[in-house]
Structures are given as structure tokens and as C-alpha cells.
Amino acid sequence: MRLTFDADVEAFRAEFAAFLEANLPEEAEAAERSRSTGHVPGWARRWQRSQFDAGWLLPGNPPEYGGRNATVLQQYVHVEELSRRRICRSYNPQGVGIIAASLLSFGTEEQKLRWAVPILRAEITAALGMSEPGAGSDLASLRTRAEPKGDHFLVNGQKVWTSGAHDADVLLTFVRTDPDAPKHRGISVLLIPTDGPGVTRRPFASYTGPEDKDFNEVFFENVRVPAGNLVGPLNEGWRVANGSLGHERTLMWLGEAERLDAVMRDFTPATALDKDWYATLVMDLQALRLLGSAALARAARGEQDVPALSVLKVFGSEAAQRALERALEASGPDGLVHPAATAPYHHMSFDDDSASWFNRFARSFGGTIAGGTSEIQRTIIAERVLGLPRR
């Protein structure tokens, strides 16, 4: 395996690095911090807009949508340059990475202009309304109803774990429009503005601390949603959901590699036991990068191997979680002190990336849940990679 890039890819990397050097906001400018994944401070909105206008926000997109039609390998080095500098692309990650991308794939031209472009330019922010009290990772069990009423839908129901909803302007919401259809059918997707009558958002704290209020309960009571806010065909929301969670799947493993690399950089082993698990961390990171590079090479050749990417998802997220658990244990009681700093502060990254070991370990569980739980990924691996029969 050749782990180097051709001259055109390296030139692309150098051009992006030069853009970062010339345009990255100064630390003093970034004093106001994001309070949720739906809240983007003014300076961060300007930064995201500058990336969009220069084609560096999502390089794989066409220029009119914040990109420059970059190849898979060029997109890889773009993410790599952000990661090594601890720079987050957007403080509204679901809005940019999932919701706007879904609108570009499934939305009408009007929806792209009215919703996707403003999200990408940080003029508005968006949150993802999927999970419900009785339908967490099992989207097909959702019960939020949307009744077609001619020129609008009437929505009733509840969502939960909706990250950043209290600060977001719009929700990409999965609803049931045909209650008599089989579970995986009869689901549709609506864009629901959060300031409309009947929409109630209630943020609640996570177990990392009472100040961490990103999660929300969202209630819909006779909410009128224009029929033009339907994303994709009626009753084909399952296809939209698969597309929503599949965006950037080829590079999803890079986030876990970055997390492993951060633990390796931020933790100094002292005892023989610490050095033993630290060596495992180094090997896990190397294995993940090698497996990821092989998947990247297949993607660059135009080969689709989505099931195999589940291997990367499970291995990367669980290796990062194990490493953070070991770092927390090795730190003893000090690891539970919160708030605390375990890495140098960087104004262009999420503050949680340098928080206490307890905070970092607690947040690692999101990696084994978001984008498909480890249990779901193992089922995909068993059936579609290993060819095992269904029970």
C-alpha cells in the first residue's frame, strides 16, 4: 500500500493550508464560545461564510454550494489539515454535515436555495429531529404524526435527544405520514421552523454537568407545516434517512482517528500498566489509519463498499472509547474533576475536546451511537461482510 499522494492532491493541500494561514480567526476574536450545536457565534458565522465563499467548506460540493468539486482524496487531505490543527469546520455540524447535505441530495431547487445555502453560509442553523422516547436508534418505530391537509401537514408528537434544537432555526424532522404502512415505509421528512406556533423546545442537561445543555425535548402540537417543506417524495423518508446518515461515510472514521490521536498526544503514560495500554492505543490508531486508507483507495477508484465501512465505524469508535476510559482510570480521582483542562486550549476547536478526562470519556459514547449504533453496525458486518445467515 502506498500511503502518499500525487502532486495534484498535495498542491490542493498546500492551497488549503495557505487559506487557513491567511484567514483563520485570531483567538481574541473568538472570545464568545458556542453554547450548543445549534448556536454559532457571530465570529464563527463569518468564518464559516468565508470558507463557503472560497469553496473550502465542503470541497466535494459544486462551487455554488461551498465547494470546488474536489475528489475523494482531496477531501481527505482537507479533513486531515483541519484535524491536525484542531479546527472544527462548523459549530453547527449536523446542519452542515447532514441536513444541508440531505437537502442537496433530496431537496427541490427551491429548498436548496431557501434552506441549504443559508445553512451552509451560517445565516441560519439547523437540528436533526430523528430520535423519540420510544424510537432511539430504531427510526422505523417513530410515532410523530404528520397528517396531509391539502396545502399543509398537521404535525403532532415528540422528539428527544435533539441536539441544539433550542438554538436552531429549523428542524429536519422525520414523521409518520402513513400509519398503516409497514414500519420502514410511511415515513416522510419535513423542514419545520422552530419559531412556529405549537413547537416547544426544552433543553436539558447531559450527565457531564448541569451547564451542558445541548440535548432537547421537542414537542409538536398541531403544528402547520407547508406542503412545500416536504423533503423527498411522500412516504419515502427511509431513503432520505439512509442518505442523511450516509453523507461523508467514507471519511467518518477520520473523526475517531482524530480522537485517538488526541488521546495519544494529551496523555503521558507513567506506570508500566499505563505504557501497556498506551502501546495498544498507538497500534489501534495505526490499524485504523491503514484500514481507512484502504477504504479511501477503493472509494478513489469508484468502488462502493459501504458494508466494510461499518468495520471502521465499530473499530474506531470503540477503540477511542477504550482509550479514553483508560486515560480516565489512570488519572485517578483527578480525572473526575470537572471542569478541568487535559489539553491546551485552542479557540478553533470545540471546548469539550480539551475538557476533563471524565467529560471526554462520557462524550465518547456518542461515537458508538451516532450514525448507527455499534449493535446495528455489527449486524451489517455479520450479514453483508461475513455473509452470516439471519436468525
Secondary structure as the mmCIF struct_conf table of DSSP 4:
data_model
#
loop_
_struct_conf.conf_type_id
_struct_conf.id
_struct_conf.beg_label_comp_id
_struct_conf.beg_label_asym_id
_struct_conf.beg_label_seq_id
_struct_conf.end_label_comp_id
_struct_conf.end_label_asym_id
_struct_conf.end_label_seq_id
HELX_RH_AL_P HELX_RH_AL_P1 ALA A 7 ASN A 23
HELX_LH_PP_P HELX_LH_PP_P1 LEU A 24 GLU A 26
TURN_TY1_P TURN_TY1_P1 GLU A 27 GLU A 27
HELX_RH_3T_P HELX_RH_3T_P1 ALA A 28 ALA A 30
BEND BEND1 GLU A 32 GLU A 32
HELX_LH_PP_P HELX_LH_PP_P2 ARG A 33 SER A 34
BEND BEND2 SER A 36 SER A 36
TURN_TY1_P TURN_TY1_P2 THR A 37 GLY A 38
HELX_RH_AL_P HELX_RH_AL_P2 GLY A 42 ALA A 54
TURN_TY1_P TURN_TY1_P3 GLY A 55 GLY A 55
BEND BEND3 LEU A 57 LEU A 58
TURN_TY1_P TURN_TY1_P4 PRO A 59 GLY A 60
BEND BEND4 ASN A 61 ASN A 61
HELX_RH_3T_P HELX_RH_3T_P2 PRO A 63 TYR A 65
TURN_TY1_P TURN_TY1_P5 GLY A 66 GLY A 66
HELX_RH_AL_P HELX_RH_AL_P3 VAL A 72 ARG A 84
TURN_TY1_P TURN_TY1_P6 ARG A 85 ARG A 86
BEND BEND5 ARG A 89 ARG A 89
BEND BEND6 TYR A 91 TYR A 91
HELX_RH_AL_P HELX_RH_AL_P4 PRO A 93 GLN A 94
HELX_RH_PI_P HELX_RH_PI_P1 GLY A 95 ALA A 100
HELX_RH_AL_P HELX_RH_AL_P5 ALA A 101 PHE A 106
BEND BEND7 GLY A 107 GLY A 107
HELX_RH_AL_P HELX_RH_AL_P6 GLU A 109 GLN A 111
HELX_RH_PI_P HELX_RH_PI_P2 LYS A 112 ALA A 116
HELX_RH_AL_P HELX_RH_AL_P7 VAL A 117 LEU A 120
TURN_TY1_P TURN_TY1_P7 ARG A 121 ALA A 122
BEND BEND8 GLU A 123 ILE A 124
STRN STRN1 ALA A 126 GLY A 129
STRN STRN2 GLU A 132 GLU A 132
TURN_TY1_P TURN_TY1_P8 PRO A 133 GLY A 134
STRN STRN3 ALA A 135 ALA A 135
BEND BEND9 GLY A 136 SER A 137
HELX_RH_3T_P HELX_RH_3T_P3 LEU A 139 SER A 141
STRN STRN4 ARG A 145 PRO A 148
BEND BEND10 GLY A 150 ASP A 151
STRN STRN5 HIS A 152 VAL A 160
BEND BEND11 TRP A 161 TRP A 161
TURN_TY1_P TURN_TY1_P9 SER A 163 GLY A 164
HELX_RH_3T_P HELX_RH_3T_P4 ALA A 165 ASP A 167
BEND BEND12 ASP A 169 ASP A 169
STRN STRN6 VAL A 170 ARG A 176
BEND BEND13 THR A 177 THR A 177
TURN_TY1_P TURN_TY1_P10 PRO A 179 ASP A 180
BEND BEND14 ALA A 181 ALA A 181
TURN_TY1_P TURN_TY1_P11 LYS A 183 HIS A 184
BEND BEND15 ARG A 185 GLY A 186
STRN STRN7 ILE A 187 PRO A 193
TURN_TY1_P TURN_TY1_P12 THR A 194 ASP A 195
BEND BEND16 GLY A 196 GLY A 196
TURN_TY1_P TURN_TY1_P13 PRO A 197 GLY A 198
STRN STRN8 VAL A 199 PRO A 203
STRN STRN9 SER A 206 SER A 206
TURN_TY1_P TURN_TY1_P14 TYR A 207 THR A 208
STRN STRN10 GLY A 209 GLY A 209
TURN_TY1_P TURN_TY1_P15 PRO A 210 GLU A 211
STRN STRN11 ASN A 216 PRO A 226
HELX_RH_3T_P HELX_RH_3T_P5 ALA A 227 ASN A 229
STRN STRN12 LEU A 230 LEU A 230
BEND BEND17 GLY A 232 PRO A 233
TURN_TY1_P TURN_TY1_P16 LEU A 234 ASN A 235
STRN STRN13 GLU A 236 GLU A 236
HELX_RH_AL_P HELX_RH_AL_P8 GLY A 237 GLY A 246
TURN_TY1_P TURN_TY1_P17 HIS A 247 GLU A 248
HELX_RH_3T_P HELX_RH_3T_P6 ARG A 249 LEU A 251
TURN_TY1_P TURN_TY1_P18 MET A 252 MET A 252
HELX_RH_AL_P HELX_RH_AL_P9 TRP A 253 ASP A 266
BEND BEND18 THR A 271 THR A 271
HELX_RH_AL_P HELX_RH_AL_P10 ALA A 272 ALA A 300
TURN_TY1_P TURN_TY1_P19 ARG A 301 GLY A 302
HELX_RH_AL_P HELX_RH_AL_P11 VAL A 306 ALA A 330
TURN_TY1_P TURN_TY1_P20 SER A 331 SER A 331
HELX_RH_3T_P HELX_RH_3T_P7 GLY A 332 LEU A 336
BEND BEND19 HIS A 338 PRO A 339
BEND BEND20 THR A 342 ALA A 343
TURN_TY1_P TURN_TY1_P21 HIS A 347 MET A 348
BEND BEND21 SER A 349 SER A 349
HELX_RH_3T_P HELX_RH_3T_P8 ASP A 351 SER A 354
BEND BEND22 ALA A 355 ALA A 355
HELX_RH_AL_P HELX_RH_AL_P12 TRP A 357 SER A 364
HELX_RH_3T_P HELX_RH_3T_P9 PHE A 365 THR A 368
TURN_TY1_P TURN_TY1_P22 ILE A 369 GLY A 371
BEND BEND23 GLY A 372 GLY A 372
HELX_RH_AL_P HELX_RH_AL_P13 SER A 374 ILE A 380
HELX_RH_PI_P HELX_RH_PI_P3 ILE A 381 VAL A 385
BEND BEND24 LEU A 386 LEU A 386
HELX_LH_PP_P HELX_LH_PP_P3 LEU A 388 ARG A 390
#
